[in-house]
Amino acid sequence: MLEILGSGLVSLWLEMAGVQIKPLDALDALAWQSSPGLVIAPDPNPAGANTVQEYLKGLITSKLVAQNLTQSQGIWMQSGPMLMANHQGTTPLPAASLTKIATSLAAFKTWGPNHQFETLIGTTGSVVNGVLQGDLVIVGGGDPMFVWEEAIALGNTLNKMGIKQVKGNLIISGSFAMNFQRHPVLAAQFLKQAMNSATWTRPANYIHSIMPKGTPKPQVVISGGIKITAQANPPQNLLVRHLSLPLKQIIKEMNVYSNNEIAEMLAESVGGATVVKSQAARLARVPEAEIQLINGSGLGQENRISPRAACAMLMALQREAAANQLTLADLFPVSGFDNRGTLHSRHMPNGTVMKTGTLRDVSALAGVLPTRDRGLVWFTIINRGYNVSGFRTGQDQLLQNLVKQLQVVPEVPAALTPHSGIKVLPELGATSRNEILVRS
């Protein structure tokens, strides 16, 4: 270990990880140092190990965990090539929504950060005096964030094209969901309502009230019923091509709110849970046995991930993000920058990038936090037991105690700073993502 420290490699790594991201060639050269499968040696500073041991003892004294059940708790903590703490770290445990880390990694690698899912809108007829003489056909392309704002904007685009009424049916085909409702009939009912403001109820009215001032209320009356077809063939007469938010924003929103439906649609887009598992393990450089998945969301005890693998996947996502001039903070919530979703009411050190996971008897937390003495510290905590609230409080306290030992950084490093800044929300309902293909 002394030879490694003296070589300057760890010094370079600490500078890169704790202060700023070096150029991509330096990241590539040091990528092997960021894999839990290739830990060089234990950390000579016992602060991490001691803090974790005190934490485990505290679980027992506070009666969150029975003394004979500490082996059901999993912890892995690492700073670059140095292992700081390991308790059941390579054992796959029910990880709940930590599964979404694997889904994020597979989707990001497959599609790239700027990919946009395409929804096609067409017709079987023609437009005469503002009336579409035929069916309105929706061909879904797997957009997991087609919500009220997007549908309202689509209705306004159809109005702009001169369409105010549809004589035929609303036909849904392909992979289409709305408001995170994946059942095609229910999704179609949402869409039909959203495009006709005369039928709005409280949810649609509220969403419209928080959209940019002056957003019109659409008036597209669909006279016919709803039909679902398995065929996803584009209609003969295309009207509009709707593009989703960029994937990087979809991943961020999924992780901020731990949204299961987004996760399932992203997993399906890359080929399902089996593909997510194998791709994530390969990119994270851990054995596939440490990532066992039945879906992309984490619902179900059968989704099991080792604490080491969760850290490894986050490290892999950091490398992939850096290669695209992004940071991990562009994909996950960050303490001090986000106060929405799963970060609400949590008390983590400033600059902590994190992902939570919760089931009836699981409380999990994985992420990375900046410290003065150890640069970026990667961590995973998987608790088993039924006092989820108590576990969350303990997890936050563990991180706070760790930072006390390793000292606070003077400012959040660039590696953990989102490019979008503080409280910048995705631009839902932007008409610029509706491309008009024909003029009526």
Secondary structure, DSSP 8 states (H G I E B T S, - for coil): -HHHHHHTHHHHHHHHHHT----HHHHHHTGGGG-GGG--EE-SSTHHHHHHHHHHHHHHHTTSS-GGGGGG-EEEEEETTEEEEEESTTS-EE-GGGHHHHHHHHHHHHH-TT---EEEEEESS-EETTEE-S-EEEEEE--TT--HHHHHHHHHHHHHTT--EESS-EEEEEE--BTTB-SHHHHHHHHHHHTBGGG--HHHHHHHHTS-TT----B-EE-S-EEEES-----SEEEEEEE---HHHHHHHHHHHT-HHHHHHHHHHHT-HHHHHHHHHHHHTS-GGGEE-SSSS--STT-EE-HHHHHHHHHHHHHHHHHTT--GGGTS-BBTTB-SGGGTT----TT-EEEEEEETTEEEEEEEEEETTTEEEEEEEEEESS-HHHHHHHHHHHHHHHHHHH---SS--GGG--TT-TT----TT-GGGEEE----
